[in-house]
């Protein structure tokens, strides 16, 4: 399969970007953190299942809507339940045949990270990255509009945030804290540079334009969203209609359990 071989060679030279156990209560003591909860055996590192999938784990960096590295992310590593990881591997093989690769932005998310998002959303004075991630949304609306919630499917281990990259992949340049910000919904050339296909908005864009089938999205942008959606659906993933990047493998290994072990 010459195209598959070429795609694998492209990935070999591309730099990978920097990137229950019951949930511990948010008031867990410092002593408990000396012995953080262990990763269940049903979770695996995506890189061990498919090292060709690009990982650009945003929440271990300050380039996210919070503006700082998020609690619980100690390494730029994608963790998923075993079933979800192998399903993503199957999808990746089909994309490699087309000269494309999947790229993940986030996978398993500890409950402590979700708690960090909630604390940040309540701090109305902290709007350091508003101009990029939520320029048209008042921060007082983040809970009511569904952008922030006290629980996330990511914490169950079968949900991920993902996009597509054309091979050979040119690594996304590092974000420089304090650099000028541009809206996540603007033209691709004006947004923060990302090596992914143009999906119409950047990742984690708090805007209705990020809805997967928003009627304002058309042409190549819609084609790219549907390419990602159709490929992942064939592998057993279900899209969240409000976020073109958000997919959950069904049936979930842990449909009712929210984990809090750190990503490490």
Secondary structure, DSSP 8 states (H G I E B T S, - for coil): -HHHHHHHHHHHHS-----------TT--HHHHTT-----TTEEEHHHH-TTSEE--GGGSS-STTSS--TTB-SS--EEEHHHHHHHHHHHHHHHTTTEEEEEEE----HHHHHHHHHHHH-TT--TTHHHH-TTS-GGGTTTTTSS-S--GGGGTSEEEEEEEESS--------TT-----TTS-GGGSS--SB---SS-TT--SGGGSTT-TT--HHHHHHHHHHHHHHHHTTEEE-TT-TTEEEESS-TTTT------B-
